[in-house]
Amino acid sequence: MDAPYAIEMVNITKRFPGIIANDNITLQLKRGEIHALLGENGAGKSTLMSVLFGLYQAEEGVIKKDGKEVMINNPNDANDLGIGMVHQHFKLVQCFTVLENIILGVESTKNGILQMDEARAKVKALSEKYGLQVDPDAKIEDITVGMQQRTEILKMLFRDNEILIFDEPTAVLTPQEIDELMEIMKNLRAEGKSILFITHKLNEIKAVADRVTVLRRGKYIGTVDVAGTSKEEMSRMMVGRDVNMVVDKTPANPKDVILKVENMTVASKMHSNNAVKNVSFEVHEGEIVCIAGIDGNGQTEFVYGLTGMEPLVDGKITLCGEDITKSSIRQRSKLMSHIPEDRHKHGLVLDYPLEYNMVLQRYYQPEFTSKAGFLKRAEIRAYSERLEKEFDVRSGQGPITIARAMSGGNQQKAIIAREVDKDHKLLVAVQPTRGLDVGAIEGVHKQLIAERDEGRAVLLISLELEEVMNVPDRILVMYEGEIVGELDPKKTTVEELGLYMAGAKRNVNIDANTAEIEESEVIDTARKEEA
C-alpha cells in the first residue's frame, strides 16, 4: 500500500466578493518532495496556500495530513501540525531583532523573564546546518531583504515545521540570493522536509521542483513531473497560449537627449559614505537604457535622487532641457512616470480602492476634479475600468476593489497601467516585472518597447539578467554607486556582464559633456579569477 500524502487538499473552494479564488482544487504533496505551484497573477495560488496555513477557511473541501482529515482554523493550528509558511510580503516586526522575530509566539520564559540563551543556541545551530547565516542581534529594519527572508525560514525551522510553504520566495531576491535559496531548499528536502513552492519563474521550477501543479483563473489545470515537461509546455498550461520567450524589437533610433544626469551624488542612509558617487549619463528619446547591477550598489538611492524622494548631495538633473535638480515630486511627475521598486511603500495606497490608486498623481487635474474641488467619481471609475481592461488588471470587484486585497502581480500591473498611461517624456521603470508571470512579463516588455518606439525615453533598472540582456538598447553597470561599464547587449555576454556587476572589470568613464567612452584596464584580480 502506498504511503499517504504528507498533505492532501481535496476539492477546495474559496470565494471572495465577486470572485471564486479557488474552484474545486485538489493538491497532493508527497513526503520529501519539492512541489511547485504555478499560475498566472491572480490564479489563486497564494489563496490556496493561505487556506492550508489557516489564514482563510474554505467554503468547501477537506485537508488531510498523513491521510487523516484535519481542521486548520488559524496559523497556530497549522504550526501545531508542523506546517510553516514564508509569505510573499514578510510578516516581521521591523523594530525587533532577528532573534526576537524568530521566537515570537513560542517564547520561553522563567519568572516572567525571556530565556534567550537556549533560543540563541538553537538558532545558531539551525543557521549553520542549513547555511542560513544571520546576525541574531540585528534589527529587521537594518538588514537586507535576503536576510529578512532567511529570518522567515529560520522561524519555520525553529518551530520544527516539516511542511514548508514558500510563497513567491524569489520575487525580491538578487540572482545570487536566489541561487543560495535553491540550495537551501534542496538541503531541506534532503532532510526529509516537504516543500510547497509558489513561483512564476519556470527556470526555478526546472532547477529544484520534483512535480508542478498548474492553476489558471482559480481552476486546477493539471499536475506533471518537472523532469519530463518543457518550460514551453508549462507556460502553455499556465496562460492557455504559447508565450514568446524572446523579446522582439527593431533597432533603436535615438534622437534628442531627454534625460541628462551630471555628477549625481546621493547620500546613504545606512552609512557615512555616499550611496551614489559622481554618476553621469544621458538617455535619448527613442531608446531604452538599463542600469544593471547587484542589488544594494546604489540603484535604489539613484532612483530616489532622480525622482525627488531624496535630495542630491551634488550634481544636476536636466529633463527635457529643464533643470529639475530641486523640483518637487509633483513637478517632476508632469514629465516623468515612475514604476517604483517597492509597490507597497511607494506605488499604492493599500487601503484605497483600485480606482483611486489609478489617479493618485492625476486626481487634481480638470479631467478628474471639478472647479469647485470635488472629485468626478464617474470619470475616475470609467478611467479605472478602461485601464483594467487594457492592461488585464484582475480584481474581485473591479474598480472598487481595495488594493490590499489584490494579488501582488495584479497590484504591479495596476501601477504599470497608471504610469504608462500618463502623459510623459521619460519612463523610469524599476524592477517592472517583479512578481509577474511569463505572460504578463511578455506584455510589459512589449509595452516598454512600444514606449521607446513612440519616441519616449525609457530608463530601466533591473536585477533580472535575462531582462537586462534582452530588453534595453544600452546597458550601464552600477557598482558601489558608480557607473563602471557601458555595454551593448548585442555584443556582450552574461559572463562578461557578471564581471562588471561584481566590480571585477570596468571599461568606461562616461563624461556627461562629451559622452566619450574611454577604455580602462581590467583589475588584476579579475584577470587572475578568469585565468
N, C-alpha and C positions, 0 to 999 in steps of 0.2 A: 504493500500500500504506500502511495506517495505521501511524503511529509506534508502537513498542512502549510498553507502560505503564512509567512510572517504577518502580513497584513492583507486583508481582502475587503474591499469596499464594493458592495453589491447593490446595483440598481439605485445609485444615489441620485436624488433630485433635490436641487436647491433653487428656490425662487427669490427674486427681489422685485420691488415695484417696477413693472414694465418689462421684465426680462426673466427668462429661465436660464440661470447661470450654469447649472449642471442638469442635463436632461437624461436621466436613466443611465448613468455611467457606472461601469464595473472596472475596477482596477485591482490587479493581483501582484503583490510583491513577494518574491521568493526570499528565503533566508540567505543572507550572504551575497546579495546581488546589488548592483547599481542599476536602478530602473529610472530611465529618463521619462519626463512628461513634457511633450512637445505640443505646441499650438500657437495660433496667431494671438496678437494682443486682444485681450477680452474673450479668449476661448473658454475660460472657466478653470484654468489650471490652479491659480492661487486660491480660488474659492474652494475647489475640491480639497486642497491640502489644508485649508483653514477649517473645513468640516472635520478632517481627520485629527487636527490638533485641538478641536473643541472651541474654536473662535466662533464658528457658526454651527447651527444644528440643521440637519437636512430634514425636509418635509417627508421624504420617502427614502427607503433603503436601509441597509444594515451595515455595520462594520464588524469584522471578525479579526481577532488576533490569535494566531496559532490555532485557528479552526474554531474558536469559541467566540460567540457574539458578545460584544462589549458595548457599554454606554459611555460616550465621551461628551460630557456637558460643558466642560471648560478646560483650559490648558493644564490645570492641576490634575485632572483626571488623566489627561494624555501623558503627563510626566510620570504619574503613578504606574502607567502601563509601559513605561520605557520609551515613549515617543517624544522626540525633541525637534525643534524647528528653528532654522535660521531664516528670518524674514527678509524680504527684498529691501525693506526700509527698516534698519536695525532698531530693536527695542532696548535701547541702552539709556541709562541716566547720565547725562553729559557731565555733571559736576561730581560724579562718583569716580573712584579709581577702577582700574581693570578688575582687581581682586574683589572689590565691593560689588561690582556688577555681576561677577561670576557666581557669588554666593547668595545674591539677593533672592529671598524667598525660601532658602534652605539653610539659613544661618545656624551655627551652633553657639549657644550662649551658656554662661555659667554665672549665676547670681546677677543676671541681667547684663553681663558684660560679654561682648562678642569675643569668641575664641578664634583668632585669625591664624595662629601658627600652624594648626593642623590643616586648615584650608589652603594656606600658602604652600605648604609642602606638597599637598595633593595636586594643586595647580602646576607647580614646578615639575612634578613627575609626569603629568599629562602632557605638558608643553614639550618636554624632552622626548617623550615616547612618540608623539605624533608630528614632531617638527613644527610646533606652533609657538615659537619663541615670542613672548610678550614681556613687557615691564609691568609687573603686578601693581606697582605703586603709581603708574602714570594715570592722569585723568583722561577720561574718554575724549573730552573736548580738545585735548592737546595731541592726540595720536592720529595717524593716517586712517583712511577708510579700510585699507587692508588689515591694519592692526585691530580695528573695531570688529571686522569680520572674524578674525582669529578669536577675539574675546567671545563672540557669539557661539562659535564652535566649541570653545572650552566650557561655556555654560552648559551645553548639551552633554559633553563628556563628563563634566563634574557630577552631573545627576545620574550618571551610569545609564544614559539612554542607549537603547540598542536599535531603535528605528530612527533614522536621522533624515529630516526633511530639509533640503536646501532650495529655497525659493529665489530663483534668478541670482545665484551667488556671485556670478562674474560680472554683473552689469556695471559695477562701479570699480572694478579692479584693473590694474595695469596688466599688460601681457605677461610680465614676469610673475606677478602675483597670481595670475590665472594658472600658469604652469605649476606653481607651488601648490595651489589648491587641488589641482588634478592629482598630484602625487599624494596629498593628504587623503583624498577620497579613496584612492587605491589602497593606501595603508589601512584605512578604516575597514574597507571591505575584507582585506586580508585578516583582520582581527575578528571577522565574523559579523560585523555590523551590516544592517540592511539599509540602503540609501535610496530615497526618492529625490530626484534631481530635476527641478524645473529649469528649462533653458530654452532660448530661441536659437542658440548657436549650434549648427549642425556639426562643426568641427569638434566641439567639446563632446557631443554625444558620441561621435565616432572614436574619440580618444579614450573615454572611460566607461561608457554605459554598456551593459550586457543586453538589455532589452529596452524598447521605447514604446510608450503608449501615446497615440496621437488624438488630440481633441480638436474639433472645429466648430465654432459657434455654439459651444455648450454641449455638443454631441460627441459620443465615442466613435472614432473612425476605425481604430484597429491597434493591435499590439504586434510588433515584429522584432526579430532578432537583429541587433545592430550590425553584427559582422556580415550578414548576408543581404543588407539593404544599403543602396547607394544614397548619397546626400540628395541627389535629384529626386529619387523616389520618396524620401522622407519629406522634402519640401513640397512635393506634389500632394502628398497626403495632408499636409498641414494647411495649405492655402487653396487646394482644389484646382490648381492650374500649374502649368510649367512656369518656373521662375528663372529669369535670365540672370545668371551669376556674374556675368561680365558687364561692366559699365560701358555702354555705347555712347560715344561722343565724337564730334568733329574737332579738328584742331582749333585752338583758341585764336581769337582775333582781337588782342588787346588794343585799346585806344588811349583816351586821356587818363591821367592819374586821378583817381577818386580819393584814395587814402594815402597820406604821406606821414609817416612816423619818423621823427628826428630825435635821436639821442634820448629816447624814453628811459627813465629810471623810476622804479616804483619800490617803495619800502616794503619790508617783510614784517608781518605781524608776529612771526614765530621767533625771529632772532634779530640781532642788531645789523646784520648785513642786508643789503638791498636784494629784493627778490628778482627784480628786472634791472639789467645793467646796460645802459647806453645802447638801446636797441633802435635800429634804423632800417626802414624798408618802405617800399611803395606797393600799392595794389591798384591795377588799372581796371577801367570798365571793360567788361568782356573777358575776364579771366577769373579763375579760382586759384587762390594761393592758400596753401595749407601750412600751418605751424605744427610740426610734429615734435615729439619728444616724450621721454618717460615722465609719467605724472610726478608733479612736485618740483619741476625745474623752472617755475616762474610763469607757466602758461596762465594759470588762474589769475595771478596778480596782474599780468599783462592785460587780460580782458577787463579786469576791474578798472585799470587805468584808462583803457581805451573807451569804455562805456560810461565813465564818470562815477563809478561806485567807489573809487579810491582816488585821492589826489596824486599828482606826479611829484616826485622829488625834483626832477629836472626833465627837460625835453619839450617837444612841441608836437601837437597833432593837428594836421590840416585835413579837412574833409570837404570835398567839392570846392576847394580853393578858399575855404573859410577856416580861420584859426578857432578850433573848438577846445583848446587846452583847458580853459577854465569855464567852459559852458556847462550848464546844468544837464541832468539826465534827460529832462523833457526836451530841451533844445536839441540835444544830440539825437533823440529818438525821432525827430522830424525828418532826419536824413538817413538814419541808421536803424536797421532791425537787428534784434539780438535774441538768438536762441540760447538761453543760459545753460551753464553746466549743471546746476542744481535746480531741477524743475520745481521742487517743493519750496526751497528758500527764496528763489529769485524769479520763478516762472509763473506761479499761480497763487491765488488766494484760495486756499484749500476749502474753506467753508463758504465760499461764494458759489452760486450756480455757474454752470458752464457758460451761459450766455453773457454773464458779467465778466468772466475771465477773458472772453473773446474780444472785449472792448476796453481792456484795462488801460491801454495807452492812448485810446481814442475817444473815450466817453465824453470828453469836454468839447468835441468838435460838433459843428452845427448838424451833422448827419445824425447824431445820437442825443443831443441835448438842445432843448428849446431856448429861445432868447431869455425866457424867464428863469432858466437854470434847472428845469425839470428834465429828467431822463425820458427819452422817447422809447418806451418799453417795447412797443410793437416793432419799431425799426431794429432795435437791438436783437429781439428774438428772431426776426426774419434774417438778419445778418448772420447770427449764430447758426441757424438752420442751413443756410447756404454753405458756410464753411464746413459744417459737419458732413454734408453730402459730398462736397468737392474733395475733401481730404480723408474721407472714410473714418471719421471720428465716431466711435461706437460708445453709446451710453444707454443706461436703462430707461431714462425718462427724457432723453433728448436735451434741449437747451436748459431745462430746469434741474437737471442732474447736478447734485453737489459735487464739485471737483474731487473731493477727497474719496468719494465712493467709486470713482472710475479706476480702471486698471492703469498701472504705470505707463504702459505703452500708449494707451489712448490719451492719457494726460500729456504725454510727449507730442503726440500727433496734434492735439489741440493747440499747443504752443507754436508748433511749426506752422500750422494753418494761420494763426493770428499774425505771426511775424512775416511770413511770406506774402500775405495779402495786403500788408501795409504798403503805403507809397514810400519807397526808399531807394537810395542810390548804392548803399553798402549793406550787405547781409553778413553779420558776424554769427557763425554757426559753431557753437561749442558742443562737441560730442552729440551731434544732432540725431544719430541713430542709436544712442544708448537705450537699451531695453526694448528695441523694436524687433519684430520678427522679419524673416527674409523677404517676405512680400512687401512689408512696409519700408524696409531698408531700400529695396529696389525703387520704390516710389519716391523716397527722399532724395536719393542720388539723381534720379531723373529731374526732380524739382530744382536741385542745385545747379544742374547743367542748363536747365531752362532759364534760370535766373541769369546765368552767365551769357547765354545766347541772346537774351533780351537786352543786353548792354549794361547790366549791373555788375558791380564788383562783389566778389564773394571771398570772405576770409574764413577758412575752415580750421578749427582747432580740433585735432583728433588723436586718440591713443590707439585706434584700430589700424594695424599695419596694412591690412587689405584695403581699407578705405583710403589710407594715405597714398598707397601705390596706384590706385585706380581712378580716383575722382579728380584731384587737382591738376592744374597745368604747371605749377611750380611748387616745390617743397622747400620750406625754410625749417631748419632743425634748431630747436632751442635746448641748450644745455646749461644748467646752473645760471639761468637768467640771461644768457647771451645767445645771439644767433651765431651758430658755429658752422653752418653749411647751407648752401643753396643748391638744390639738386633738381634735375629734370627727371620726372617719374618714368619717362620712356627710356632713359639711358642708365638708370641706376638699378640696384638690386636690393632686396630686403636685407641681405647680409651687410651691404655697404651702408644702408640706412641705419642699421643697428649699431654700427661702429660710431657713427656721428651721434646717435642718441645716447650712447654710453660715454661720450666725451673722449673716445679714443682716437678720433680723427676730426680734423676741421679743414675746410677748403676755401672758405670765403671770408672776406671782410667787407660788408656791404656799406658803402658810403651813400648816405641819403641824397647828397647833392649831385654826385657824378654817376651813381649807380654802377660804379666799377666793381668787377669781381676779381679779387687778387688771389692768386694761388698761394697757399702757405703750406708749411710742412706737416706731414703726419707725425704725431707724437711717437717718440721712440718706443714707449711701452706698447703702443698699438702694433708696431712692426714686430716686436717680439711675440705678442699674442697671436698675430696672424701667422707668423712663422711656425 
